[in-house]
Amino acid sequence: MNNRDVLRLLPSVDQVLRKPEVAGLIESYARPVVTEALREVLQEARSRVLDGGFDQNAAASQVEKRILEALEERLKMKGLGMLKEAINGTGVVIHTNLGRAPVAESAVADLSRLAGRYINLEYNLQRGERGSRHDLVRDLLCSVTGAEDCIAVNNNAAAVLLTLSAMASGKEVIVSRGELVEIGGAFRVPEVMEQGGARIVEVGTTNKTYIRDYKKAIGENTALLLKVHTSNYRICGFTEAVSRAELAALGRECGIPVVEDLGSGVLVNLEEYGIADEPTVQDSIKSGIDVVTFSGDKLLGASQAGIIAGKAEYIKRIAKHPLARAVRVDRLTLAVLESTLRIYAEGERACERIPVLGMLTTPMSKLQQRAERLMELLTEIKPHAAISIDKEYSQVGGGSLPLERIETRVLVIQPRQMAVNELEKGLRMAKAPVIGRIARDKFLLDVRTVFDDQLPVLAEMLTNVLAGRDSS
Ligand SMILES: *Cc1c(COP(=O)(O)O)cnc(C)c1O
């Protein structure tokens, strides 16, 4: 057979699309996606024929089978790039790559009720006229933070940028050298300050900054004093930092507003659970800070948002700045945020109802039980892997509490017939992706961040991958 004869063996796009085997793929991936993938697969097959890399003696039925297999494989790879539920076995509670905070069930219910309908986003029902989206969460935010006024924007990076633009553009902002941090994903405090049009005046040293350093730097061009929570690192040892109360007092004395970027912004005191290193938003407001910014999807446990809370005169100015429109919060975010804030406002059971808080405060007995239950579901894997339950430590993540190590339980899996990195890859590419970590040539699954209702699927994926069955 010459190349032309072989090319004739290749089915057409239409022929393949009509195959009953393809109907399922069209249902899962949508027709245009399947068509596109099929064109790519056929194009590659044609190139292979022309390169002479194609089995010249293949029968038409074999060729078609191979095309179908290649199509399925290609769609599977495309499918990996679509949004899907992931099982977080890393133990990192606020995992930025895995979407940070899973939100409370009541917030999910509110979101699904509102997302597909018109809502009173910017319509004042009382007066029958245009309203402000900021009014929807203002009262709730004020009541949970203790601030006079609040607005929500796109995220905390935007909150900082907007605050500095509105309060310090063309002026000087004084900040300690020990607080010029970079948060993951290239959010660098000094760069954001420059974007906000402020000139940075660095004071103190990396490890020590005193109140007198700020005092000395204050001049007629000083617009504000900035404090940044060093979320993702700590300076230990020979150190000195100015407390927020001291800085707030200095600001008051000199008539200069004090802004704090709190980063995570936790609303409940987690000290009784052994997490003592994260200041609450209420503490910051109470200590006299004029404007506080924090994230909606870190320890607060809601959707991606940035909250700006503080004195009414500053919040008004911030809300009126032209940039506020560019970084405004969208309606789906607002629905989740409002619903989550209501849990805090109701006061009780926040730790039970808000998933990130629940995960951080899960008692050891419950983690042990969850690990044991998972073990029980893994009866079939004995021939393929050695498994045990071990003590380990989880991280909070999301740039919060870098030093905090919370005792946890992990499933330790040592595959017998495959390399541990093959297991890791198989799990993350499985139909229900499972993300864990490799340590000391074993695969670890931290059960702290696994939801109870995910255990059966997790066990199924693990069994399939270890047994070499296709689980995608
Ligand atoms: C996380 C963080 C930010 C960025 O917040 P996003 O909500 O991710 O934009 C800014 N500052 C600090 C101190 C942080 O910890």
The ligand as an SDF file (V2000), in Angstrom:
LIG
                    3D

 15 15  0  0  0  0  0  0  0  0999 V2000
   -3.1480   37.1310   51.1240 C   0  0  0  0  0  0  0  0  0  0  0  0
   -2.6630   38.5030   51.3800 C   0  0  0  0  0  0  0  0  0  0  0  0
   -2.8680   39.5150   50.4550 C   0  0  0  0  0  0  0  0  0  0  0  0
   -3.5720   39.2670   49.1450 C   0  0  0  0  0  0  0  0  0  0  0  0
   -4.8970   38.9580   49.3630 O   0  0  0  0  0  0  0  0  0  0  0  0
   -5.8070   38.4000   48.1600 P   0  0  0  0  0  0  0  0  0  0  0  0
   -7.1700   38.3050   48.7490 O   0  0  0  0  0  0  0  0  0  0  0  0
   -5.2290   37.1090   47.7670 O   0  0  0  0  0  0  0  0  0  0  0  0
   -5.7360   39.4070   47.0740 O   0  0  0  0  0  0  0  0  0  0  0  0
   -2.3990   40.7760   50.7440 C   0  0  0  0  0  0  0  0  0  0  0  0
   -1.7530   41.0270   51.8930 N   0  0  0  0  0  0  0  0  0  0  0  0
   -1.5230   40.0710   52.8170 C   0  0  0  0  0  0  0  0  0  0  0  0
   -0.7940   40.4230   54.0660 C   0  0  0  0  0  0  0  0  0  0  0  0
   -1.9700   38.7610   52.5980 C   0  0  0  0  0  0  0  0  0  0  0  0
   -1.7550   37.8070   53.4990 O   0  0  0  0  0  0  0  0  0  0  0  0
  1  2  1  0
  2  3  1  0
  2 14  2  0
  3  4  1  0
  3 10  2  0
  4  5  1  0
  5  6  1  0
  6  7  2  0
  6  8  1  0
  6  9  1  0
 10 11  1  0
 11 12  2  0
 12 13  1  0
 12 14  1  0
 14 15  1  0
M  END
$$$$
